[in-house]
């Protein structure tokens, strides 16, 4: 029997898909890339926006056109409520959780992943769930309250990935700032992970502001094993909108944390999520957001258009923003992000940076520096997964060119 899997959405979903794939393989299935040759296909879905649900529905229809006899399993967030995806023709099994798939198909349980198919670094789930209930977000209703993995279980999984050959791991979760297990906090977990001698780099997925304590900053500053890159959700640069969103900070508090990070780790790359078109975001609110981001230490943005979702409190708010205006504001912030990220990259032109070697592309190797600068490198002497030193040769608004230095990077 042959199976395949498609993942929509976040890194947490990618982690879950890896575990599902390993359970299929351990049970005796063969993993394939081509749906036309598969007997079963798993769709690990996302429900954060209406756009992602539309993508899932379109993929279901495409799979059935490619292979009318394929059995489709829908799992993940869109399978956990009466979403439009659940009602899509062609889905054979709706199995919201991994345990449901294990039970229905009698799969072998895998407690720890050992690979990350298609990736040169591995994602490790340390927790899932959130109890913040931001007024735009459906995730707490689908992922539930915060649940942290035991620290020993996480360490065993990382050690298993190291044995497989991975030298960089990215910690991920719904809200990793909420990690807490048996008295251990996120900082305690990080302190244990960096003691692993074979591990070269540790990265963090998106982290909420509450997780960036003095202790956290000091740890990142002290160890060269950490990537100098943090993605800290902002959502709005206007205090009135933040309050409507039920975000637990002010712009002043957010900016103060960014300044602490920039002062202590000058070369750090700082990114943020921003939502445009939230109900009540008038012209003044948007301009306030724009000006805040423009003057802030942020280096890039992930811009999202507000999307009404079931259950969320924002559905009842007045003063909806017209779609054409939402698009206009989105375009403006994308341009600001591109300009800021170019400025950030440009300051490293001529300097040597540690990078993680990734995949070939258009005759080049791709690589990402420890502070999130993606580069193209003309070299055949290194392989995917290596950590090397690269000189930044040329920074273009749309790309960065690097030159391999003849030495292997080693963290201290």
Secondary structure per residue as TSV (DSSP state, phi and psi in degrees):
chain	resnum	aa	ss	phi	psi
A	1	X	-	360.0	138.3
A	2	X	E	-116.2	142.6
A	3	X	E	-136.6	161.6
A	4	X	E	-142.1	171.1
A	5	X	E	-147.8	139.3
A	6	X	E	-121.6	133.9
A	7	X	E	-115.8	129.3
A	8	X	-	-111.5	146.1
A	9	X	S	96.1	-141.6
A	10	X	-	-83.8	174.6
A	11	X	H	-63.6	-30.1
A	12	X	H	-61.4	-41.6
A	13	X	H	-63.9	-38.4
A	14	X	H	-63.1	-39.6
A	15	X	H	-62.4	-48.6
A	16	X	H	-59.5	-38.7
A	17	X	H	-64.1	-37.9
A	18	X	H	-62.4	-42.9
A	19	X	H	-65.0	-41.9
A	20	X	H	-60.0	-44.8
A	21	X	H	-60.9	-43.8
A	22	X	H	-65.3	-33.3
A	23	X	H	-68.2	-39.5
A	24	X	H	-61.9	-47.4
A	25	X	H	-63.2	-43.6
A	26	X	H	-63.7	-28.8
A	27	X	H	-78.4	-16.6
A	28	X	T	119.6	3.7
A	29	X	-	-80.3	156.5
A	30	X	E	-104.8	129.2
A	31	X	E	-82.1	128.6
A	32	X	-	-129.0	158.2
A	33	X	S	-96.2	-23.2
A	34	X	-	-96.8	114.6
A	35	X	G	-59.1	-26.6
A	36	X	G	-65.4	-21.9
A	37	X	G	-104.0	2.4
A	38	X	-	-95.2	150.3
A	39	X	S	-93.2	-33.3
A	40	X	E	-134.2	141.0
A	41	X	E	-133.5	127.7
A	42	X	E	-96.9	131.7
A	43	X	E	-115.0	107.1
A	44	X	E	-90.6	107.0
A	45	X	E	-96.7	163.0
A	46	X	-	-123.9	147.7
A	47	X	-	-131.3	19.5
A	48	X	S	-66.6	-36.2
A	49	X	S	-132.9	163.0
A	50	X	H	-65.3	-30.7
A	51	X	H	-64.5	-41.4
A	52	X	H	-67.7	-37.2
A	53	X	H	-63.8	-38.3
A	54	X	H	-62.9	-39.8
A	55	X	H	-62.7	-40.4
A	56	X	H	-64.0	-45.8
A	57	X	H	-59.8	-43.5
A	58	X	H	-63.6	-36.9
A	59	X	H	-68.5	-38.3
A	60	X	H	-58.4	-47.7
A	61	X	H	-64.8	-39.4
A	62	X	H	-65.0	-43.3
A	63	X	H	-58.7	-42.5
A	64	X	H	-68.6	-31.8
A	65	X	H	-68.7	-41.6
A	66	X	H	-67.8	-36.6
A	67	X	-	-147.6	90.1
A	68	X	T	-59.9	-20.6
A	69	X	T	-95.6	-3.6
A	70	X	-	-69.0	141.5
A	71	X	E	-93.5	126.1
A	72	X	E	-106.4	130.7
A	73	X	E	-112.0	122.6
A	74	X	E	-99.1	124.5
A	75	X	E	-133.8	-179.0
A	76	X	E	85.8	-166.4
A	77	X	G	-62.6	-41.2
A	78	X	G	-68.6	-15.8
A	79	X	G	-88.5	-2.7
A	80	X	T	-98.6	5.7
A	81	X	T	-156.4	176.3
A	82	X	T	-77.0	65.6
A	83	X	-	-80.6	168.2
A	84	X	T	-64.3	-27.1
A	85	X	T	-67.2	-40.1
A	86	X	T	-57.2	-31.8
A	87	X	T	-88.6	3.0
A	88	X	-	-72.5	132.0
A	89	X	T	-64.4	140.7
A	90	X	T	110.3	-14.7
A	91	X	-	-81.7	126.9
A	92	X	-	-92.5	-34.8
A	93	X	E	-132.7	131.7
A	94	X	E	-110.0	103.5
A	95	X	-	-127.3	91.1
A	96	X	-	-60.4	-33.7
A	97	X	S	-120.3	159.2
A	98	X	H	-58.6	-39.5
A	99	X	H	-61.6	-32.2
A	100	X	H	-65.6	-40.5
A	101	X	H	-66.9	-43.4
A	102	X	H	-56.7	-45.8
A	103	X	H	-69.9	-45.8
A	104	X	H	-66.4	-39.2
A	105	X	H	-104.4	4.5
A	106	X	T	55.5	50.1
A	107	X	-	-84.7	151.9
A	108	X	-	-71.4	131.3
A	109	X	-	-73.1	134.5
A	110	X	-	-115.9	109.6
A	111	X	S	-75.7	-30.6
A	112	X	S	-133.0	132.0
A	113	X	-	-74.5	154.1
A	114	X	-	-125.1	-8.6
A	115	X	-	-137.0	173.5
A	116	X	-	-144.6	88.0
A	117	X	T	-55.1	127.8
A	118	X	T	85.9	2.1
A	119	X	-	-128.8	148.9
A	120	X	S	-95.0	-8.4
A	121	X	S	-127.2	160.1
A	122	X	E	-114.0	140.6
A	123	X	E	-93.6	138.3
A	124	X	E	-125.1	121.1
A	125	X	E	-77.9	126.3
A	126	X	-	-109.1	-20.1
A	127	X	E	-164.0	167.7
A	128	X	E	-149.0	161.5
A	129	X	-	96.7	155.2
A	130	X	-	-152.9	143.4
A	131	X	-	-119.5	19.7
A	132	X	-	-75.4	-35.5
A	133	X	-	54.0	52.6
A	134	X	-	-57.7	143.2
A	135	X	T	-71.1	-7.8
A	136	X	T	-103.5	-4.0
A	137	X	-	-111.4	129.3
A	138	X	-	-90.0	-13.1
A	139	X	H	-57.7	-44.3
A	140	X	H	-59.1	-28.6
A	141	X	H	-75.0	-22.6
A	142	X	H	-104.7	-32.1
A	143	X	H	-99.2	-16.7
A	144	X	-	81.4	-169.2
A	145	X	S	-71.3	159.6
A	146	X	-	-59.0	132.6
A	147	X	E	-134.6	120.1
A	148	X	E	-101.0	143.1
A	149	X	-	-77.1	147.6
A	150	X	-	-58.3	141.5
A	151	X	H	-62.9	-36.4
A	152	X	H	-66.7	-36.1
A	153	X	H	-65.6	-42.4
A	154	X	H	-62.8	-43.8
A	155	X	H	-64.3	-40.5
A	156	X	H	-63.2	-39.2
A	157	X	H	-66.4	-43.7
A	158	X	H	-63.2	-41.5
A	159	X	H	-64.0	-36.0
A	160	X	H	-66.5	-40.8
A	161	X	H	-65.1	-37.6
A	162	X	H	-62.3	-42.4
A	163	X	H	-62.4	-32.5
A	164	X	H	-70.7	-24.3
A	165	X	T	126.3	-1.9
A	166	X	-	-77.0	136.1
A	167	X	-	-117.3	-2.3
A	168	X	E	-135.9	133.2
A	169	X	E	-126.9	149.1
A	170	X	E	-117.3	121.5
A	171	X	E	-80.5	133.6
A	172	X	E	-138.6	162.3
A	173	X	-	177.3	176.9
A	174	X	S	-67.2	-42.5
A	175	X	-	-151.1	85.0
A	176	X	G	-66.6	-18.9
A	177	X	G	-63.2	-20.9
A	178	X	G	-86.9	3.9
A	179	X	-	-60.2	126.1
A	180	X	E	-162.0	120.3
A	181	X	E	-141.7	119.9
A	182	X	T	51.9	40.9
A	183	X	T	89.7	-12.7
A	184	X	E	-83.9	135.4
A	185	X	E	-104.7	179.3
A	186	X	H	-58.8	-42.9
A	187	X	H	-62.3	-40.6
A	188	X	H	-60.8	-43.3
A	189	X	H	-62.7	-45.9
A	190	X	H	-61.8	-39.3
A	191	X	H	-61.1	-36.2
A	192	X	H	-73.4	-41.6
A	193	X	H	-63.0	-41.6
A	194	X	T	-71.8	-7.3
A	195	X	T	-79.5	-12.5
A	196	X	-	-71.8	114.2
A	197	X	T	-66.0	-31.4
A	198	X	T	-78.7	-14.9
A	199	X	-	-82.4	125.8
A	200	X	-	-89.7	-43.4
A	201	X	E	-137.9	146.5
A	202	X	E	-127.4	126.6
A	203	X	E	-118.0	161.7
A	204	X	E	-120.2	139.9
A	205	X	-	-72.9	-168.9
A	206	X	-	-53.2	133.7
A	207	X	-	-129.9	132.3
A	208	X	-	-72.7	157.2
A	209	X	G	-56.6	-35.2
A	210	X	G	-64.0	-19.1
A	211	X	G	-84.7	-8.7
A	212	X	-	-95.4	79.3
A	213	X	-	-91.2	171.3
A	214	X	H	-59.1	-40.6
A	215	X	H	-62.0	-41.2
A	216	X	H	-63.3	-47.7
A	217	X	H	-62.2	-43.2
A	218	X	H	-63.3	-36.2
A	219	X	H	-67.6	-45.1
A	220	X	H	-60.6	-37.9
A	221	X	H	-70.0	-33.6
A	222	X	H	-80.8	-28.6
A	223	X	-	-113.0	130.8
A	224	X	T	-78.6	0.1
A	225	X	T	-77.2	-15.5
A	226	X	B	-87.2	137.6
A	227	X	-	-63.8	138.7
A	228	X	S	-89.9	67.6
A	229	X	E	-154.0	123.6
A	230	X	E	-131.5	137.8
A	231	X	E	-111.7	111.8
A	232	X	-	-117.8	107.4
A	233	X	-	-54.2	131.3
A	234	X	-	-106.7	-56.4
A	235	X	B	78.0	-41.4
A	236	X	-	-156.8	148.8
A	237	X	S	-100.6	20.0
A	238	X	-	-124.3	126.3
A	239	X	H	-62.6	-35.3
A	240	X	H	-64.5	-42.6
A	241	X	H	-69.3	-39.4
A	242	X	H	-57.7	-38.6
A	243	X	H	-67.2	-41.9
A	244	X	H	-63.1	-31.9
A	245	X	H	-78.3	-10.0
A	246	X	T	63.6	39.4
A	247	X	-	-86.4	138.0
A	248	X	S	-90.6	41.5
A	249	X	S	-159.7	166.5
A	250	X	-	-105.9	167.3
A	251	X	H	-61.3	-37.2
A	252	X	H	-62.8	-42.1
A	253	X	H	-66.5	-40.9
A	254	X	H	-62.6	-47.6
A	255	X	H	-64.6	-36.5
A	256	X	H	-62.1	-40.4
A	257	X	H	-66.0	-41.9
A	258	X	H	-59.9	-40.4
A	259	X	H	-66.0	-37.4
A	260	X	H	-63.1	-45.0
A	261	X	H	-62.6	-46.0
A	262	X	H	-64.3	-37.9
A	263	X	H	-67.6	-41.2
A	264	X	H	-83.6	-31.2
A	265	X	S	-131.6	79.8
A	266	X	T	-58.1	-30.9
A	267	X	T	-92.7	10.2
A	268	X	-	-68.3	142.0
A	269	X	E	-96.8	126.3
A	270	X	E	-116.5	123.0
A	271	X	E	-121.7	166.9
A	272	X	E	-152.9	151.5
A	273	X	E	-87.8	140.9
A	274	X	E	-136.4	134.4
A	275	X	E	-103.6	128.5
A	276	X	E	-108.4	150.0
A	277	X	S	81.1	17.1
A	278	X	-	-62.9	140.9
A	279	X	T	-52.3	128.4
A	280	X	T	95.4	-7.0
A	281	X	-	-77.3	94.5
A	282	X	-	-85.4	-176.5
A	283	X	H	-60.3	-41.1
A	284	X	H	-63.7	-42.7
A	285	X	H	-62.5	-41.7
A	286	X	H	-67.2	-42.1
A	287	X	H	-62.3	-39.4
A	288	X	H	-60.9	-43.0
A	289	X	H	-62.0	-46.7
A	290	X	H	-59.6	-47.7
A	291	X	H	-67.1	-35.5
A	292	X	H	-62.9	-48.8
A	293	X	H	-63.2	-40.6
A	294	X	H	-59.6	-40.1
A	295	X	H	-91.4	-12.1
A	296	X	S	-77.3	167.4
A	297	X	S	-75.2	2.2
A	298	X	-	-61.5	143.7
A	299	X	-	-108.9	-21.2
A	300	X	E	-160.0	165.9
A	301	X	E	-130.3	148.6
A	302	X	E	-106.1	113.8
A	303	X	E	-101.6	128.1
A	304	X	E	-122.0	142.5
A	305	X	E	-89.1	135.8
A	306	X	-	-54.8	133.8
A	307	X	-	-128.1	116.2
A	308	X	-	-58.7	136.3
A	309	X	-	-133.3	153.5
A	310	X	T	-58.3	149.6
A	311	X	T	79.3	-27.0
A	312	X	-	-73.1	148.0
A	313	X	G	-71.7	-25.1
A	314	X	G	-65.2	-18.3
A	315	X	G	-59.6	-30.3
A	316	X	G	-90.9	2.0
A	317	X	-	-80.6	145.1
A	318	X	S	-82.4	-178.0
A	319	X	-	60.8	55.4
A	320	X	-	-65.5	146.8
A	321	X	-	-92.9	130.9
A	322	X	-	-60.4	144.4
A	323	X	H	-55.1	-40.2
A	324	X	H	-63.6	-33.8
A	325	X	H	-75.0	-35.8
A	326	X	H	-61.0	-44.4
A	327	X	H	-62.8	-43.1
A	328	X	H	-60.5	-45.1
A	329	X	H	-66.4	-38.3
A	330	X	H	-60.6	-45.7
A	331	X	H	-61.0	-40.5
A	332	X	H	-62.6	-44.3
A	333	X	H	-70.8	-33.2
A	334	X	H	-61.9	-40.8
A	335	X	H	-66.3	-40.3
A	336	X	H	-62.5	-42.7
A	337	X	H	-60.9	-45.5
A	338	X	H	-61.7	-40.8
A	339	X	H	-66.6	-42.9
A	340	X	H	-68.8	-38.7
A	341	X	H	-70.4	-34.4
A	342	X	H	-62.7	-43.5
A	343	X	H	-61.3	-41.4
A	344	X	H	-62.9	-48.4
A	345	X	H	-64.5	-37.5
A	346	X	H	-60.9	-31.3
A	347	X	T	-68.9	-14.1
A	348	X	T	-100.4	4.6
A	349	X	T	-60.4	128.7
A	350	X	T	88.8	-9.8
A	351	X	-	-95.6	161.3
A	352	X	E	-100.9	129.2
A	353	X	E	-127.6	143.0
A	354	X	E	-69.9	137.6
A	355	X	E	-133.3	159.2
A	356	X	E	-103.8	121.0
A	357	X	E	-77.0	132.7
A	358	X	E	-114.6	-122.9
A	359	X	E	-107.7	155.2
A	360	X	E	-64.7	146.9
A	361	X	E	-155.4	120.2
A	362	X	T	52.8	42.4
A	363	X	T	85.0	-1.7
A	364	X	E	-116.2	160.3
A	365	X	E	-90.7	140.9
A	366	X	E	-94.6	149.9
A	367	X	E	-150.0	154.7
A	368	X	E	-126.6	128.0
A	369	X	E	-73.0	166.7
A	370	X	T	-64.2	-16.0
A	371	X	T	-116.2	35.3
A	372	X	S	73.4	25.3
A	373	X	-	-95.0	114.7
A	374	X	E	-83.4	134.4
A	375	X	E	-131.2	159.0
A	376	X	E	-109.1	130.8
A	377	X	E	-126.2	128.5
A	378	X	-	-89.2	96.0
A	379	X	-	-161.8	146.0
A	380	X	S	-119.5	7.7
A	381	X	S	-95.0	0.0
A	382	X	-	-125.6	161.6
A	383	X	-	-121.3	158.9
A	384	X	T	-58.5	135.0
A	385	X	T	100.6	-15.9
A	386	X	-	-67.9	155.2
A	387	X	E	-115.3	117.9
A	388	X	E	-133.8	168.9
A	389	X	E	-97.6	137.0
A	390	X	E	-135.1	136.7
A	391	X	E	-89.1	131.6
A	392	X	E	-77.5	111.3
A	393	X	E	-90.1	-41.0
A	394	X	E	-151.9	131.7
A	395	X	E	-115.6	114.6
A	396	X	-	-103.4	155.5
A	397	X	S	-54.4	-26.3
A	398	X	S	-108.2	-10.3
A	399	X	-	-162.6	170.1
A	400	X	E	-132.6	134.2
A	401	X	E	-106.0	133.2
A	402	X	E	-122.7	159.6
A	403	X	E	-125.2	127.5
A	404	X	E	-65.7	132.5
A	405	X	E	-95.7	139.8
A	406	X	E	-78.9	63.5
A	407	X	E	-160.4	148.2
A	408	X	E	-89.6	134.1
A	409	X	-	-73.5	136.7
A	410	X	-	-134.3	130.0
A	411	X	-	-75.7	151.8
A	412	X	-	-88.8	360.0
